[in-house]
């Protein structure tokens, strides 16, 4: 994996956040990753965007990658705060040519950030934003399937290659292209003193993130987002399927839907070429 220039800064929350500068020239793009992933996992997308003439950054949300874990829990409003802190740090707030790109939790966090500080973004490309289509307040769900799965996740391996081989052999990560899976593994593990390699996103933290996902309350407020939003989804997803995505789009004043017939929930990591084509078309759409 070609590694970008990495820096850290202290956000207003007091947390250190890691930011990755992939280089490039031209209009900026900012990439927001899903739960359990990290900013380096965007490598296939970032490299294609740079080649297309974009200046590209990604970052690690709190509790992921090389950013600090949170000592106060993982309410999703905190992820929106991370987005706003990164945008401010990069002096991109209100930049009309910026293309914010989010996947899953990252997509929901971009929308939450725009709600928190209207005018931050001129548009948002959102692949399967985790938004629950209900107007009723939802409580955190500690025993939801994603949280249960995260708690059981194997957290250490003998080597990154061992992890790569295991992930490539079974769902859900077998859906990723080899280059995307390699980026996920190489950027998401750290060597321990005992020689083992551990996931940087602790399974217990990931489980709490999934637990809090139901309680962010975005759906009733989607009508407040005034910028254009492209909601993309995969026809074969087990998360935000076309029916749910259409409900999200219907609430957005300037929402539009794009369904990728051959993709699932990991779309940008399954077919980065198709997704980047969609991103670039949306960036210049009227």
Phi and psi in degrees as a GROMACS rama.xvg file:
@    title "Ramachandran Plot"
@    xaxis  label "Phi"
@    yaxis  label "Psi"
@TYPE xy
-76.2182  114.08  UNK-2
-86.247  137.473  UNK-3
-79.8885  175.573  UNK-4
-73.3253  125.887  UNK-5
-109.214  134.843  UNK-6
-136.158  166.323  UNK-7
-131.211  148.345  UNK-8
-141.359  162.334  UNK-9
-95.1668  118.727  UNK-10
-78.9648  165.93  UNK-11
-56.5453  -24.8138  UNK-12
-68.3095  -13.6298  UNK-13
91.3209  -6.05604  UNK-14
-86.4671  143.483  UNK-15
-81.8513  127.293  UNK-16
-116.739  137.067  UNK-17
-92.3256  134.831  UNK-18
-125.179  141.108  UNK-19
-120.19  124.268  UNK-20
-102.733  108.932  UNK-21
-85.7953  -3.46761  UNK-22
83.9431  -160.371  UNK-23
96.4478  169.175  UNK-24
-125.473  161.343  UNK-25
100.476  -163.248  UNK-26
-61.1302  145.029  UNK-27
-79.5868  154.183  UNK-28
-134.644  140.59  UNK-29
-125.465  127.019  UNK-30
-109.142  125.998  UNK-31
-116.547  121.3  UNK-32
-87.7055  166.771  UNK-33
-78.6737  172.124  UNK-34
-59.3791  134.285  UNK-35
84.718  -7.15177  UNK-36
-101.844  -150.753  UNK-37
-169.493  169.939  UNK-38
-64.773  -28.7795  UNK-39
-73.0558  -18.5062  UNK-40
-66.7248  -14.3479  UNK-41
-80.1453  5.21144  UNK-42
-48.3475  -50.1048  UNK-43
-60.5518  -40.9138  UNK-44
-69.0327  -46.6649  UNK-45
-58.9652  -44.3184  UNK-46
-65.11  -36.3716  UNK-47
-70.7622  -38.0385  UNK-48
-66.407  -41.3012  UNK-49
-60.4274  -43.8243  UNK-50
-63.9715  -25.4089  UNK-51
-82.8656  -8.47653  UNK-52
105.516  27.3414  UNK-53
-110.123  150.382  UNK-54
-93.2602  124.127  UNK-55
-123.654  135.465  UNK-56
-128.945  151.831  UNK-57
-135.719  176.035  UNK-58
-157.535  165.923  UNK-59
-101.271  124.843  UNK-60
-65.0008  161.056  UNK-61
-51.486  139.328  UNK-62
79.5577  3.32794  UNK-63
-126.547  152.035  UNK-64
51.6074  -128.133  UNK-65
-102.331  12.8576  UNK-66
-85.0551  159.323  UNK-67
-69.3406  147.41  UNK-68
-72.2512  160.035  UNK-69
-93.3938  135.169  UNK-70
-90.8074  -4.34356  UNK-71
-117.187  18.2049  UNK-72
94.8951  -177.141  UNK-73
-129.774  48.7144  UNK-74
-59.5428  140.646  UNK-75
-71.3295  -13.5033  UNK-76
-61.4947  -29.2913  UNK-77
-66.6314  -34.8407  UNK-78
-68.4345  -35.6794  UNK-79
-63.1682  -39.0216  UNK-80
-61.2691  -38.7778  UNK-81
-62.1404  -44.5699  UNK-82
-56.8744  -49.6906  UNK-83
-64.6023  -35.8215  UNK-84
-65.2987  -42.1513  UNK-85
-66.5158  -44.4333  UNK-86
-59.2959  -42.531  UNK-87
-66.9616  -42.1838  UNK-88
-60.0154  -36.2811  UNK-89
-90.5373  2.69827  UNK-90
56.8354  44.1018  UNK-91
-110.307  0.951098  UNK-92
-60.2755  124.976  UNK-93
76.4664  5.9487  UNK-94
-67.0651  115.363  UNK-95
-66.1882  -25.9374  UNK-96
-94.2077  -1.57776  UNK-97
-71.6546  139.815  UNK-98
-113.708  100.768  UNK-99
-79.3277  131.969  UNK-100
-126.59  123.392  UNK-101
-130.865  151.412  UNK-102
-128.575  121.413  UNK-103
61.2651  -118.906  UNK-104
-58.4784  -36.6348  UNK-105
-61.4302  -38.5145  UNK-106
-67.4004  -44.4638  UNK-107
-62.1553  -36.4887  UNK-108
-67.9834  -35.106  UNK-109
-64.0572  -42.7933  UNK-110
-65.1487  -41.9356  UNK-111
-62.6095  -39.3286  UNK-112
-64.0455  -41.3033  UNK-113
-66.42  -34.4808  UNK-114
-65.6686  -40.2905  UNK-115
-68.5065  -39.7372  UNK-116
-134.247  80.415  UNK-117
-55.7178  139.247  UNK-118
94.4602  -4.49943  UNK-119
-61.3859  -41.5443  UNK-120
-117.342  145.26  UNK-121
-88.2546  -20.6453  UNK-122
-166.742  163.21  UNK-123
-141.51  129.879  UNK-124
-100.527  118.119  UNK-125
-127.397  109.289  UNK-126
-90.6411  112.214  UNK-127
48.0987  58.7343  UNK-128
-61.0364  134.795  UNK-129
-78.6887  93.8634  UNK-130
-131.602  121.685  UNK-131
-87.9422  121.388  UNK-132
-77.9419  73.4737  UNK-133
-146.34  142.971  UNK-134
-87.9755  -9.17498  UNK-135
-84.9652  138.544  UNK-136
-59.734  135.85  UNK-137
-111.23  142.48  UNK-138
-87.614  158.128  UNK-139
-54.6636  145.242  UNK-140
-118.073  87.697  UNK-141
-67.7126  -20.2654  UNK-142
-110.354  24.5373  UNK-143
-70.4992  157.871  UNK-144
-58.0908  -37.1454  UNK-145
-67.8663  -38.6654  UNK-146
-67.1462  -41.6397  UNK-147
-61.4407  -43.2703  UNK-148
-64.317  -41.2747  UNK-149
-63.2675  -39.6272  UNK-150
-63.2607  -28.9081  UNK-151
-89.9042  -4.66844  UNK-152
-62.2613  134.047  UNK-153
-64.6192  129.25  UNK-154
-103.87  -10.3151  UNK-155
-143.754  154.178  UNK-156
-140.855  164.321  UNK-157
-71.39  -28.7352  UNK-158
-163.373  160.144  UNK-159
-59.0032  -35.2447  UNK-160
-64.0924  -37.9321  UNK-161
-62.7823  -44.3038  UNK-162
-63.1581  -43.7617  UNK-163
-57.5531  -47.1293  UNK-164
-62.7331  -41.6178  UNK-165
-67.684  -44.8279  UNK-166
-64.4894  -36.7296  UNK-167
-70.9489  -13.45  UNK-168
-95.7457  -8.26457  UNK-169
-154.22  159.162  UNK-170
-63.6024  155.153  UNK-171
-92.0208  -14.6136  UNK-172
-77.3754  -7.53668  UNK-173
-67.556  -13.2314  UNK-174
-74.0461  -18.9147  UNK-175
-73.6573  148.64  UNK-176
-65.4444  156.667  UNK-177
-55.2387  -40.3534  UNK-178
-68.0958  -35.4727  UNK-179
-70.9998  -40.8159  UNK-180
-65.9586  -40.0152  UNK-181
-63.0542  -39.9338  UNK-182
-64.5936  -40.9657  UNK-183
-61.7048  -47.2002  UNK-184
-68.5642  -50.4167  UNK-185
-66.1499  -32.1296  UNK-186
-91.4246  -11.5778  UNK-187
-105.957  6.18502  UNK-188
-128.219  151.34  UNK-189
-134.199  144.535  UNK-190
-74.0344  134.701  UNK-191
-95.8521  167.539  UNK-192
-62.5561  -27.6879  UNK-193
-84.8619  3.93371  UNK-194
95.1875  -13.0037  UNK-195
-78.2124  164.479  UNK-196
-114.314  125.786  UNK-197
-114.444  148.033  UNK-198
-64.046  134.85  UNK-199
-71.7224  -32.6186  UNK-200
-88.5261  106.191  UNK-201
-62.6292  134.741  UNK-202
-53.4716  -37.0577  UNK-203
-66.0118  -38.5017  UNK-204
-67.8318  -42.4276  UNK-205
-60.9881  -40.4547  UNK-206
-61.3036  -40.2975  UNK-207
-67.2738  -37.2677  UNK-208
-59.6686  -46.3126  UNK-209
-64.1787  -37.5824  UNK-210
-60.3723  -39.5083  UNK-211
-83.0076  -11.218  UNK-212
-61.153  -30.9746  UNK-213
-74.7596  -16.6073  UNK-214
-103.658  11.0698  UNK-215
-80.2095  -18.4987  UNK-216
68.8734  30.9849  UNK-217
-74.0979  -38.2243  UNK-218
-54.9695  -47.3712  UNK-219
-64.7581  -14.3674  UNK-220
-108.768  3.96894  UNK-221
-58.9755  -29.6956  UNK-222
-64.3103  -14.6224  UNK-223
-81.5447  -11.3275  UNK-224
-84.5272  111.036  UNK-225
-89.3467  -16.1083  UNK-226
-83.2729  158.375  UNK-227
-62.3476  137.523  UNK-228
-131.341  122.98  UNK-229
-95.6755  117.146  UNK-230
-97.9355  113.997  UNK-231
-106.172  150.636  UNK-232
-153.683  164.206  UNK-233
-97.1105  142.873  UNK-234
-67.7595  -21.4774  UNK-235
-108.242  21.7579  UNK-236
-73.802  156.343  UNK-237
-110.094  15.9125  UNK-238
-120.148  -99.0441  UNK-239
-93.613  91.695  UNK-240
-78.1119  171.742  UNK-241
-55.2521  -35.9262  UNK-242
-64.8799  -45.2024  UNK-243
-68.6264  -39.6875  UNK-244
-61.6396  -37.6484  UNK-245
-64.0111  -36.7434  UNK-246
-64.2242  -39.5372  UNK-247
-64.4316  -46.4657  UNK-248
-61.157  -38.9369  UNK-249
-61.6423  -30.8724  UNK-250
-79.5799  -20.016  UNK-251
-86.2917  126.974  UNK-252
-57.2091  -34.2735  UNK-253
-126.9  44.6055  UNK-254
-89.816  150.324  UNK-255
-142.488  154.753  UNK-256
-115.975  138.933  UNK-257
-134.126  123.857  UNK-258
-107.794  127.622  UNK-259
-95.5075  111.246  UNK-260
-62.9404  -28.6544  UNK-261
-104.73  6.57962  UNK-262
-113.726  163.809  UNK-263
-115.676  -153.254  UNK-264
-67.8465  -23.5648  UNK-265
-93.7596  28.3866  UNK-266
-37.0139  -56.629  UNK-267
-62.0781  -20.6286  UNK-268
-97.8459  -9.44006  UNK-269
-91.1995  -39.9284  UNK-270
-145.5  78.1027  UNK-271
-62.8655  -29.6162  UNK-272
-63.5795  -48.3855  UNK-273
-63.8668  -41.685  UNK-274
-69.1511  -40.2546  UNK-275
-64.9915  -37.568  UNK-276
-59.8322  -41.4164  UNK-277
-64.6137  -44.3834  UNK-278
-58.2653  -46.9591  UNK-279
-69.1094  -36.6554  UNK-280
-65.4987  -41.4021  UNK-281
-66.5596  -35.122  UNK-282
-61.0155  -27.3435  UNK-283
-112.134  4.5096  UNK-284
-72.2248  147.872  UNK-285
